[in-house]
């Protein structure tokens, strides 16, 4: 009888764990994209470069593979920023154009204390950065502008705070390590810029 009860208890525990591993989650957030930009190389007259920061909306969808480990995909509404070239220690600052861009991230995560009210998590993965459109600024001598797409490693840390069984609020920080090259006037003009954005989000989460 003890063996049967023990087997039943083990089966119940394993079933509960297997069910937990099937849970999906969604994060809907407001996100700030904060660039840490610097000019790596160029053949233009500029000695510096930067891009402006953005605020946008993001969504992250994930699935728990175990009680702690999860896989997630993250994307957002494509924002538009300004590209600037500088010289003379900042005395010259010209907007060379605008770019509408987006990033799709694939992340492996580990969630601590998943069943608790307060659940921190960490993650790492790969982002693919896409430039959807550009608008050159002829007033700065730029009549054509293109920007390379590319992959970048990304790390992540965040926390979920449960307000009910299936709803939480969250805060999340990601860091990309990314550089890209802008090409000017359909010719040899270029600027390679290190962007390395911080991506800071807060919002509401759901599990189902």
N, C-alpha and C positions, 0 to 999 in steps of 0.2 A: 504493500500500500504506500509506503514511504517513497519507493522508487517511482510509482505512478504519479504521486503528488509532486515529486521533484521534477519529473519529466514535464508535467503540465506547467509548472512554474517556469522552467527553462523555455518552453515553447512560447508562453505568454510574453516573456521578456524579449525573446528574439523577434516575435511578431511586432511588438511595440517598437523595437529598434528599427526594424525594416520599414514600418510605416513612417517613422520619423524621417528616414533617409529619403523618402519620396516627396517631401514637402518642397514646394516652390515658394519663392519670395520675390517681391517687387519693391523697389525704392523709387519714389517720385520726388524729385528735389529741385530747388533753386540753387544754381551753381555759379560761382565766380571763377573765371579763368584768369589767373594772375601770372603774367609772363615775366620771366627773369632773363630778358633778352640781351644779347651782346653780339657784336659783329665779329665773325671769325676771319673772313677774307672777302675781298672785293677788288674789282678793277675800276670802280667809280671814284669820283672825287670825295665821297663821304668817308669819314673815319670812324663813324659809329652808326648804330641802327637800333631801332626798337619798334615794338608793336604795342598797340593799346590793349588794355584789359577788357574783358567782357563779362556780362551776366546773362545767363540763359537757363533753360529748363533741361533737365536730364532724366533719364530712366535707366534703371539697372534691373535686369531680370536674372534670377539665379535659381539653382536647384541644389539641395543638399544631397551629397553622395553618401555621406555618413552623418552621424550626429554633429560632427564638427566641420568636416570638409565640405566645400561647396564650389561650384563652378558658376560664373556669372558673365553676362554680356552687358556692357554699358554703352550708351549713346546719348546724344542730345540734339536739341534744336540748333541748326547751324547758325552761329552768330557772324557778324561782320566786324572786322577790326581795321584799324588804320596802320599803314606801314610808313615809318619815318626814317629818313637818313639825316645824320647830323655831322657837323664838322666844327672845327675851331673850339673844341671843348664845350660844345652845345650852343655856341653863339649862332650857328646856322642850324636850323631845324626845319626840314621840308617834308611834307607829306608826299610820298612817291606814289601812293595808291591805296586802295582798299581791297580786302580779300574776305570772301565768305568761305568758311571752313567748317570741318567737323572731325570728330574722332570716334572711332569704334574700338572698344577695349574688350579683350578676353582675359578673364581673371580667375586664378585659383585662390580660394580663400579658406581661412580657418576661423571659425566662430567659437569663442570661449563662452562657457556658461550659457549655451544656447537656450536652455529651458528656463533660465532665470529672467528676472525683470530687466537686469542690466547685462547686456551681452556685447563685449568688445570683439572686434575682428581685425584681422590683417589679411593682406592679399598681395599678389604679384602677378604680372602677366605681360601682355603685349598689346600695344595700341597701333592702329593704322590711321594716319592723319591724312585727310583728303581736302584739297582745295576745290571747291565747287565752282567758284567764279572769281574774277578779279576785275577791278576798275582802275586803270592807270590815271595818273594826274598829269595832264599835258603841261600845266603851269610849272611843274617841276622838271620838265623835259622828258617825261615818261609817256610815250604814246602807245606802248604795248607792254604787258606784264603777265608773266606766268610764274607759278610757284610749284616746286616739286612736291609730290606726295611721298609718304614714307612711313616705315615702321619705327617704333620706339619702345624701349622697356618702360614699365610703369610699376610703381609700388603703391600700396594703399593701406590706410588704417582708419577705423571708424568704430562707431558704437550704435547699437540699437537699444532703445528703452521702451519696454512694452507698456502700453496703456490699456490693452485688453488682450484676450487670447490670440487674436489674429491681426492686431493693429499695433504699430509702434511708431515712435519718432526716431529719427536718426541724424547723426552728423558724420561726415566722411571727408577725408583728405586724400587726394592722389597726387603723385609726383611723376611727371614724364621727363625723360632724358632724351631730348629731341633737337636736332638741327635740320634746317632745310635751306634750299637755295632759290632765290628769286632771280628771274631772267628778265632783262629790260630791252625793249625796242627791237625784239626779234633778232638780236645780234649777240655780240660777245659780252655785252654788259651783264654783270652778275653781282650778287651779294649773298654770301652764305652766313646765316644768322643762327646762333644758338638760342633756342626759345625756352626750353626747360620749364614749362608752366606748372604752377601749383593749381590744382583743381579742387575747390572747396565747396562742399554741398551740405545742405540740410533740408529735411523734408519729412515725409510720411512713408511708412513701410507697411506692407501687407504680406501675410503668409496664407497659403492655401494648398 
